[in-house]
Every structure is written in structure tokens, then in C-alpha cells.
Amino acid sequence: MSKKKNNVALIHEYLTRLGGAERVLKHISDIYPEADIYTLLYNEAKVGEVFPANKVYTSFVNNFPNWLKSKVKFLAPFFPSAVESFDLSQYDLIISSSNSFAKGVITKPQAIHISYCHAPSTFIWNAFHSYRKQQKKGNIGNFLILLLTHYLRQWDSQAADRVDYFIANSKLTQSRIKKYYRKDSVVIYPPVDVNRIKAKKSHKDYFLIVSQLTPYKNIDIAVEAFNKLKIPLIIIGDGPERQRLEKLAESNVEIKGFLDDETTVEYYQNCRGFIFAGSDDFGIAPVEAMAAGKPVLALREGGALETIVEGKTGEFFDAPIVELLADGVRRITEKTYDTAYIRRHAEKFSTKRFIEEIKTYINTVTTTHNNDI
């Protein structure tokens, strides 16, 4: 496949599923429909309808055997050289959508590189010690992880220097960009498709979680709390924690796995409240729940502090402790919330707002950058 004659390239780490970061990329690609898209790993079966294969260029890592590509953490040593191998010499504007490696592309000197940062390489910076605790102690593997992480931190810092302008997805991410990369940034919140979710005042008895089932999401704490409360909890999502959570859950807790968007919206609209037990840099699911007019109970950390108005669109619990989460559920059940107010608040994070803000920002910095040359 020959490259199209255009001057815009988009970069994203992995196009192997459709999550929040991939939806950000989709909206940016709608602004630049002729842009070529580069990615380290690509799964056409999972994302081909949104990101057609004829627009996507992949790295050499994508040619590795499927059994190896499925273990992304083992590919980390290859990713720096893989992202640096992309030939972007024909492009004048490069926009990276990055959690880790995508910002490390090499561009021609006069090109402008704008990076929309979802998080500054969490696994080697702010969450490193949490990841390390999951490893076995005192073995050669743990020692090699320490060496690899040291190398990746050095590379990551150098990669950040290749970015001309950073956009952060939240004030929390902005603070981490400043701490780890010593770079300034602007905050543009991710797009949430609130228009596909209509607010509904009535509700059924269950609470709802929509999440990947991974350890840092703290879903186990929510399951234990609802086991004690005997209140119905429905969990939509899948991941490595699913089997353990199913064993932990009592009869009032139901794990549905991944569901299509239309069905998930129905669960948002009919729930009594939404539970957000982990800490994300932004967190799209709580905003989707608020678009349905439902209050959110969230851990008092991360992006939830920027999206939830305490006492009006939801409540917080102060630590990932079963009893504190259970107390938060009781507080929500005892209070009446203004459905219309919650919905109006969610609209502040709409897709329309995102597109307007990012177009304005890109136009401003490209004009200023070119005038300064």
C-alpha cells in the first residue's frame, strides 16, 4: 500500500480494541479524514470498521506471532525502536494519541508534533510500584524488570522532548506531564458521546459498573461491599479478573461480560446509581452514567474529582475499603438527585465540545508555530 499524498499523520499505540483512547483517535481522524494512521499493533477484526486497514500502517512488531502479540507486556523492549522506525518524513503535522510509546516518533525538523496524552506511561512512572508488587520477589525476572524499567524511563523522557505541544486529558494528567516530563500542557477533556444516552428519571433497584476487569479498577472491593449490602449489582465488562470476581460474587452480583453499546446504554438508564471504585486519569464511564441522569459513587481520586460534583451529581468514598464503599452506597440510596442537573453537567464533556476545542487549539498552535519559524 503506497502512502497517500497528505501532510497529516496520526499515531496511536495499539489499535486492538475500541476503548476510550481509540474513540479519541476516531474523532481526531474525523477532523483529518485524509490522514494516515500509524500504530504498533493492529487487529482488523476488532477495529477494522472504525479504522479501515487501507488507512493504517503498522510496525514490524505487528508481524510477530499472534501468541506473542497477545502478551503485550513482553513486547515492551521492542516498542521504542518500533515507533522510531516509522518514516514520517513526508508529514508536516503529526498528532499522537499516546499512553506510552506513540509520542516517541521521529519527525522532520520543521514538522509540528502535537501529543494528546491520556497518561504519562503509567507503568513506569506513577504506578510503577503497584505493578512491581504483582511480580514475584527475589527472582531473576524481577531484576530484569527493574533494568528494563530504568531503560524505558530514560527513553520515555527523551521521547517527551520530541513533542512540540502536549494536550492533557485531565488536570491530573497535566500535573503528571509537568512532574515527569517537565512540560507544560493544556487540558482538553476527552469526548463522551452523551447524545446517544437519554436521561431517565425512573430506575430499577440495581447499581451498575461498566469497566475492564483489571486489578487497579478495584472491582473486588465493590463486589465485597455489595455482598454485604445484599443490593443488586450488575457488572458490564471483561478482563483478567473476571474468573476471580465470579468466584467472589454472591447471588445478588451479576457479571455480564462485554455488551454492545445499545444494551449498555439501557443498563445506564435503568440503574439506581453507578459505582466507580478505581482511579483513572479521566474516566469516561462515570460521565456516561451521568448522561443518563444517574448519580455516581466514586473513589476520591483521579479524574473523578474533575467530573463529579459532590452532593449534586454523585458522592465520594475516601479510600478503597469495603466499608467506606458500602457507606457511600447507603448515602446515595438515602438521597434524591436532580436528574436534569446531572444530565446538564454531563453535557459539558460532549463530543461536540471536544471537536471544537481541539480544532481551535490545533489551528492556534500551528499558526503560531509557523509564524515563529
C-alpha positions in Angstrom: 0.0 0.0 0.0 1.5 3.3 -1.0 1.2 6.4 1.2 -1.4 9.0 0.2 -0.2 12.5 -0.6 -1.2 14.4 2.5 0.7 16.2 5.2 -1.0 14.8 8.4 -0.2 11.6 10.2 -1.9 10.2 13.3 -0.1 7.9 15.7 -1.6 5.6 18.4 0.0 2.8 20.4 -2.4 -0.2 19.8 -5.4 -0.5 17.6 -6.6 -3.8 19.0 -9.8 -2.8 20.7 -12.2 0.1 20.9 -11.7 1.8 24.2 -11.8 5.5 25.3 -8.4 6.3 23.8 -9.4 4.8 20.5 -12.5 6.9 20.4 -10.4 10.0 20.9 -8.3 8.9 17.9 -11.5 8.3 15.9 -12.7 11.9 16.4 -9.3 13.3 15.6 -9.3 11.2 12.4 -12.7 12.6 11.5 -11.2 16.1 11.7 -8.4 14.9 9.3 -10.2 12.3 7.2 -7.2 12.0 4.7 -4.6 11.5 7.5 -2.6 8.3 7.5 -2.7 6.3 10.8 0.3 4.6 12.3 0.1 2.0 15.1 2.4 -0.6 16.7 -0.3 -3.3 16.8 -3.5 -3.6 14.7 -6.4 -6.1 14.9 -8.6 -5.6 11.9 -11.3 -7.9 13.3 -11.7 -5.7 16.3 -11.3 -2.2 14.9 -11.5 -2.6 11.1 -14.9 -0.9 10.8 -13.7 2.2 12.5 -10.1 2.2 11.3 -10.0 0.5 7.9 -6.9 -1.4 7.0 -6.2 0.7 3.9 -5.6 3.8 6.2 -3.4 2.0 8.8 0.4 1.5 8.8 1.8 -1.0 11.3 5.2 -1.5 12.9 7.4 -4.6 12.5 6.0 -5.8 15.8 2.7 -6.4 14.2 4.3 -9.2 12.2 5.2 -11.2 15.3 3.2 -14.4 16.0 -0.2 -14.0 17.5 0.7 -15.9 20.7 3.4 -13.3 21.3 1.3 -10.2 20.3 -1.3 -11.3 22.9 1.3 -10.7 25.7 1.8 -7.0 25.2 3.9 -6.5 28.3 6.6 -8.9 26.8 6.8 -6.7 23.8 7.8 -3.5 25.7 11.6 -3.8 24.8 10.7 -3.7 21.1 8.3 -0.8 21.1 10.8 2.1 21.3 12.6 1.0 18.2 9.3 0.0 16.5 7.8 3.5 16.9 11.1 5.1 15.9 11.1 3.0 12.7 8.0 4.8 11.2 9.1 7.0 8.3 7.2 10.3 8.8 9.4 12.5 6.7 6.6 13.4 4.3 4.3 14.9 7.0 4.1 18.5 8.3 1.7 17.8 11.1 1.9 14.8 13.4 -0.7 14.2 16.1 0.0 11.3 18.6 -2.7 9.8 20.8 -0.5 8.4 23.5 -0.5 6.4 26.7 3.2 5.5 26.4 5.2 4.9 23.2 3.4 6.8 20.4 4.8 10.2 21.3 8.3 8.8 20.6 8.0 9.1 16.8 10.8 10.8 14.9 9.7 13.7 12.7 11.4 16.0 10.3 12.8 19.2 12.0 10.2 21.6 10.6 7.2 19.3 11.4 4.8 20.1 14.2 4.1 17.3 16.7 1.1 17.6 19.0 0.6 14.8 21.5 -2.8 14.1 23.1 -1.7 12.5 26.4 -4.0 10.0 28.0 -1.4 9.3 30.7 2.4 9.6 31.0 3.5 6.0 30.7 1.7 4.9 34.0 3.5 1.5 34.2 7.0 3.1 34.5 6.1 6.3 36.5 3.3 6.8 39.0 2.0 3.2 39.1 5.4 1.5 38.9 5.5 0.2 42.5 1.9 -1.1 42.2 2.9 -3.1 39.1 6.1 -4.3 40.8 4.1 -5.7 43.8 2.4 -8.0 41.3 5.7 -9.7 40.5 7.4 -12.5 42.4 10.1 -11.4 44.7 13.8 -12.3 44.6 13.9 -13.9 41.1 15.9 -13.0 38.0 12.7 -11.9 36.3 12.1 -9.2 38.8 15.7 -8.0 38.4 15.3 -7.8 34.7 12.1 -5.8 35.1 14.0 -3.2 37.1 16.6 -2.9 34.4 14.0 -2.7 31.6 12.0 -0.1 33.5 15.1 2.1 34.1 15.8 1.9 30.3 12.2 2.7 29.4 12.2 5.7 31.8 15.2 7.2 30.1 13.7 6.6 26.6 10.3 8.0 27.7 11.9 11.2 28.9 13.8 11.6 25.7 10.6 10.8 23.7 8.7 13.5 25.5 11.3 16.1 24.3 10.3 15.3 20.7 6.8 16.6 21.3 6.2 20.3 20.5 2.8 20.7 22.2 1.1 18.5 24.8 -2.6 18.2 25.4 -3.7 16.5 28.6 -6.9 14.7 29.0 -7.4 16.0 32.6 -5.8 18.3 35.2 -4.4 15.2 36.9 -2.6 14.2 33.7 -1.5 17.7 33.2 0.2 17.6 36.6 1.9 14.4 35.8 3.2 15.7 32.4 4.7 18.6 34.4 6.2 16.3 37.0 7.7 13.5 34.8 8.4 15.4 31.6 8.8 19.0 32.9 6.5 20.1 30.1 3.6 22.5 30.0 0.2 21.4 28.5 -3.4 22.4 28.0 -6.3 20.4 29.2 -8.9 19.2 26.7 -11.3 16.6 28.2 -11.9 13.5 26.1 -15.2 13.3 24.0 -18.1 11.5 25.6 -20.9 10.6 23.3 -23.6 11.9 25.6 -26.1 12.4 22.8 -26.6 8.6 22.4 -27.7 8.4 26.0 -31.0 9.9 27.1 -31.6 10.8 30.8 -34.2 8.7 32.6 -35.6 9.7 36.0 -37.0 6.3 37.0 -34.8 3.4 37.9 -34.7 -0.2 38.9 -33.1 -1.5 42.1 -29.6 -2.4 40.8 -26.3 -0.4 40.8 -24.0 -0.6 37.8 -20.3 -0.9 37.0 -19.0 -0.6 33.4 -15.3 -1.4 33.4 -12.4 -3.5 32.3 -11.9 -6.2 34.9 -8.3 -5.5 35.9 -6.8 -5.2 39.4 -6.4 -1.4 39.6 -10.1 -0.9 38.9 -10.9 -2.2 42.5 -13.9 -4.2 41.3 -13.3 -6.8 44.0 -13.9 -4.1 46.7 -17.3 -3.2 45.1 -18.3 -6.9 44.9 -17.5 -7.5 48.6 -19.4 -4.4 49.6 -22.5 -5.4 47.6 -22.2 -9.0 49.0 -22.6 -7.4 52.5 -25.3 -5.0 51.4 -27.4 -7.6 49.6 -28.3 -5.0 47.0 -28.2 -6.0 43.3 -25.0 -5.1 41.4 -24.6 -5.6 37.6 -21.0 -5.5 36.2 -20.5 -5.0 32.4 -17.0 -5.7 31.2 -14.4 -8.4 30.9 -10.7 -8.9 31.7 -8.2 -11.0 33.6 -10.0 -10.5 37.0 -13.3 -11.9 35.7 -12.9 -15.5 36.9 -11.8 -14.4 40.4 -14.7 -11.9 40.7 -17.2 -14.5 39.6 -16.0 -16.8 42.5 -16.2 -13.9 44.9 -19.6 -12.7 43.9 -22.8 -13.8 45.7 -26.2 -14.2 44.0 -27.0 -10.5 44.0 -23.9 -9.7 41.9 -24.1 -10.5 38.2 -21.1 -10.2 35.8 -22.4 -9.8 32.2 -19.1 -9.6 30.3 -18.8 -7.2 27.4 -22.1 -6.0 25.9 -22.9 -3.9 22.8 -23.3 -0.1 23.2 -27.1 -0.2 22.8 -27.6 -2.7 25.6 -25.1 -0.9 27.9 -27.0 2.3 27.4 -30.2 0.6 28.6 -28.4 -0.5 31.8 -27.1 3.0 32.4 -30.7 4.4 32.0 -32.2 1.9 34.4 -29.7 1.7 37.2 -30.1 3.3 40.6 -26.6 4.6 40.6 -23.1 4.0 39.1 -20.1 2.7 41.0 -16.5 3.8 40.1 -14.2 2.1 42.5 -10.8 2.7 40.8 -8.7 5.7 39.9 -8.5 6.8 36.2 -6.8 9.8 34.7 -10.2 10.8 33.4 -12.9 8.1 33.4 -15.5 8.1 30.6 -17.9 5.6 32.1 -19.0 7.9 35.1 -19.8 10.7 32.6 -21.9 8.2 30.5 -23.8 7.3 33.7 -24.4 11.0 34.4 -25.6 11.5 30.8 -28.3 9.0 31.8 -29.1 11.2 34.8 -27.7 8.7 37.4 -25.6 9.6 40.4 -22.1 8.2 40.6 -20.3 6.9 43.7 -16.5 7.3 43.1 -13.2 6.8 44.8 -12.0 10.3 45.8 -9.0 10.2 43.4 -8.1 10.9 39.8 -10.2 12.3 37.1 -13.4 11.7 39.0 -12.6 14.8 41.1 -12.9 16.8 37.9 -16.1 15.2 36.5 -18.3 14.6 39.6 -19.9 17.4 41.7 -20.1 16.1 45.2 -23.7 16.1 46.6 -25.2 17.1 43.2 -24.1 14.5 40.6 -22.8 11.9 43.0 -20.7 11.1 46.1 -17.2 10.1 47.0 -15.7 7.5 49.3 -12.2 8.3 50.7 -10.2 5.0 50.3 -10.6 1.7 48.5 -12.0 0.0 51.6 -15.1 -2.2 51.5 -16.8 -0.5 54.4 -16.3 3.0 53.0 -17.7 2.0 49.6 -20.7 0.4 51.3 -21.3 3.5 53.3 -21.3 5.5 50.1 -23.9 3.3 48.6 -26.1 3.9 51.6 -25.7 7.6 51.3 -26.8 7.5 47.6 -29.8 5.4 48.4 -31.0 7.8 51.1 -30.7 10.9 48.8 -32.8 12.3 45.9 -30.8 13.7 43.0 -31.9 16.1 40.3 -31.8 14.1 37.1 -31.9 17.1 34.8 -29.0 18.8 36.6 -26.9 15.6 36.4 -27.6 15.4 32.7 -26.7 19.1 32.0 -23.4 18.6 33.9 -22.5 15.6 31.7 -23.1 17.6 28.5 -20.0 19.7 29.5 -17.9 16.7 28.3 -19.7 16.2 24.9 -18.2 15.2 21.7 -19.2 18.5 20.1 -17.3 20.4 22.8 -14.2 18.2 22.3 -14.1 18.7 18.5 -14.5 22.5 18.8 -11.8 22.8 21.4 -9.2 20.6 19.7 -9.7 22.2 16.3 -9.3 25.6 17.8 -6.2 24.6 19.7 -4.5 22.9 16.7 -5.3 25.8 14.5 -3.9 28.2 17.0 -0.6 26.4 17.7 0.1 25.6 14.1 -0.4 29.2 13.1 1.8 30.5 16.0 4.4 27.8 15.4 4.7 28.7 11.7 4.9 32.4 12.4 7.7 31.8 14.8 9.8 30.0 12.3 
